[in-house]
Amino acid sequence: MERKNKLVLFLLIVLVMTVALISSFGLNIFAGKGAEIVLPTPAATSSGEDEGLEGGGQVLPVRTTPETVQNIIATLTRPENYARTVTVEMATGTGQAGSFTANVLVDGAWTSIELTQSFQPMGTQYTIVYTDPESGEGTLYRWYAGSREVKSWPVGENGADLAQHIPTYEDVLALDKEMIVDANYVTRDGVPCIYVETSVDELGYLERYWVSTGNGLLIASETVKDDVVIMRMRSTDAEVLQAAEKDRFTLPDGTVLYEQTTP
């Protein structure tokens, strides 16, 4: 009888261990590995010690998933100064409806945008945006080629991006987590990126974003409706400013709003 009880106990222990092993491997199989990226190295504090993640201040790999992608993107920062060209194409189901190209120059709190549009008879559109680093509030100045009339109005912290008519990674951060259906670490046009895709919203639109892990800038995006890409945005690589560009922050009447300090 005692041997029988020991045999039953042994079999129960084996059964419990087997179930535990199957559960452990099963979770890994069905959860999927996902792509991994490494978060930027934490900045040193005034004491000279790193305020980092667990593990003795070492940087740990983080999986890019719909659940984690917003936290990962929130660690990215844009460069203080750069220049790049942004192109946006809009289309309907029957063909291209129009496009525009923005030559963008950013120097600290100041942004200069020279916008040419295929459907704009007024010629090149010039925009200068100042954004206060502390309050996030600012002012936008706009005029057109051949005109000395300048219009200005107050803008918020996304004023410079809106002036380029492009979304930003902040739009991804503002999404409801339930709207994100896909997130991954990919390479687009040779640039390491975080890819984010949303579910179709109540108006029938699906959004795709590619955010550079190197500089935090949105390098591409697509808006899709009924399986048709109706808007596509792409940009050239952001280049660090090597020299000040004369007159980029000067109004038509000669008023200099900002003199670049970039060498």
Phi, psi and omega in degrees: 000319180295321179296324179295318179296319179295322179295317179297317180297318179299316180296322178296318179297316179299318181297316180296316180295321179296315179299318180296318180294317180297319180296317181297311181290327181296320179297318180293324181292312185280337180285333181081149182285317182073163179274152181239140171231165179251127179294154178301150178296127181301144180288150180286143178277177180296339179276353179090000179258148180279133172262090187242198178280176178297156179106040177069030178081004180281154177278130182253148178292143180234130180286137177268106180226168176304333181279330186254347191299323181293321178294324179292313181297327181296342179277347184281148176228146179276155175292154181290326179216139180190167175225141177200168178243129181249132177239132179235129178243134178243143185215162172245183179292345184255354180153185182286132181266338181163170179206162173211155180234131180245122173269111190249134176229124181240128176223096182065237183278357185249139178228132176243132183229124174249111189248124174246135185234139179288342184245016183250107182288350184275000179086196183297135178259128180251133181223136172237131181234130172250131178236119180294124184298332184271312184271336184082356179270157181196193182226140177247134177242135182217141174206173182240158181303135179083359180240146177257001180279121181246130174252144180220152177201158180288148178224164177269192186293340178261014183302319181293323179289319179296326179294336176273354181060041179230153170284174178221173179293340176297332176296325177293320180295333182277352182291147168292134184304327181293341181281342182275117183253344180209141177207138184201168175256115186226175173241127178235124182052036178082003182253124175297129186222161166259124181260134179228134177231137180258163173284166179291127181278183185294342178265359177093013183259141175241137183244142174232138181228144172235114182249126180294131176281345181280322183227002176075007180270145173286119183258346178197153174203159177219142171245126185239138173220130182054042178066016178244129176284111183262345174212132180227126179243139175213161181218158173281169176299140176285127180252135177293135182295128179259336181206150179291140177261115184299139173073003180291338180240036180241133179283163182303332181275005178097355179293123180268114180279328184202134175255119183299138178259353180296128182295000000 
